[in-house]
């Protein structure tokens, strides 16, 4: 099994996201990417982690970084979770 290390180019993939369908390499462009990987949506630690990442979005943008979260759950769950994160986390 191949392992990715900091600075490696991640394999390309297509995904349905809460922001719409993406092709990973096109979406990433020339930016750095931070992957968040979570076992499932609505887990407490993951929810607070993503809430904090959302609050830091402006700082990510200043540095040319795009965060993306990967989870095993479906897009409908992701939309519900994003709403829950917005309602339960301080995003400023």
C-alpha distance (Angstrom), angle and dihedral (degrees) to the residues before:
residue distance angle dihedral
X1 . . .
X2 3.79 . .
X3 3.79 118.4 .
X4 3.77 125.8 -149.7
X5 3.76 118.3 -133.4
X6 3.79 130.7 -167.9
X7 3.76 108.4 -71.6
X8 3.82 94.6 21.7
X9 3.79 119.2 126.7
X10 3.80 109.0 -111.4
X11 3.81 118.0 -134.2
X12 3.79 115.4 -94.2
X13 3.81 120.2 -107.2
X14 3.79 141.2 164.5
X15 3.81 118.4 -124.9
X16 3.78 142.1 175.9
X17 3.81 105.4 -127.2
X18 3.79 137.0 177.0
X19 3.82 85.4 -101.7
X20 3.82 93.7 51.3
X21 3.79 134.7 -90.5
X22 3.79 115.4 -31.1
X23 3.77 140.6 -174.4
X24 3.80 101.0 -142.7
X25 3.80 99.3 -137.5
X26 3.82 92.3 45.5
X27 3.81 91.1 46.4
X28 3.81 93.3 48.0
X29 3.79 94.7 46.9
X30 3.80 110.3 167.2
X31 3.81 93.2 -26.4
X32 3.77 129.6 111.7
X33 3.82 112.1 -112.3
X34 3.81 129.2 -146.1
X35 3.80 112.8 -156.4
X36 3.77 118.8 -151.8
X37 3.79 111.5 -166.1
X38 3.79 118.7 -165.9
X39 3.80 131.7 -178.7
X40 3.81 93.4 -136.0
X41 3.78 142.8 -15.8
X42 3.83 120.9 -91.3
X43 3.81 96.2 30.2
X44 3.83 109.6 145.7
X45 3.81 99.8 -126.8
X46 3.80 92.3 42.9
X47 3.80 90.9 49.4
X48 3.79 93.3 53.6
X49 3.82 91.5 43.3
X50 3.81 92.2 53.8
X51 3.81 91.1 43.4
X52 3.79 89.2 56.1
X53 3.81 91.7 46.1
X54 3.82 89.2 51.6
X55 3.81 90.2 50.3
X56 3.82 89.0 53.3
X57 3.80 94.4 48.4
X58 3.80 92.8 112.7
X59 3.81 90.6 53.2
X60 3.81 90.6 49.1
X61 3.81 89.9 51.3
X62 3.83 92.5 49.8
X63 3.80 88.3 56.9
X64 3.81 98.0 44.2
X65 3.82 93.0 -110.3
X66 3.80 126.6 140.6
X67 3.81 118.3 -162.2
X68 3.81 119.5 -151.0
X69 3.79 129.6 179.6
X70 3.78 123.4 -146.6
X71 3.81 119.9 -160.0
X72 3.79 135.5 164.1
X73 3.81 93.2 -124.2
X74 3.80 126.4 96.8
X75 3.78 129.0 -98.0
X76 3.83 94.0 -101.3
X77 3.81 89.3 57.2
X78 3.81 89.8 47.0
X79 3.81 91.3 54.7
X80 3.81 91.2 49.1
X81 3.81 90.7 46.6
X82 3.81 92.2 49.8
X83 3.80 88.5 53.4
X84 3.81 90.3 48.7
X85 3.81 91.3 49.8
X86 3.80 90.0 50.9
X87 3.80 91.1 50.4
X88 3.81 99.0 43.9
X89 3.81 105.4 34.2
X90 3.79 132.0 68.0
X91 3.81 102.1 -117.3
X92 3.80 99.2 -175.8
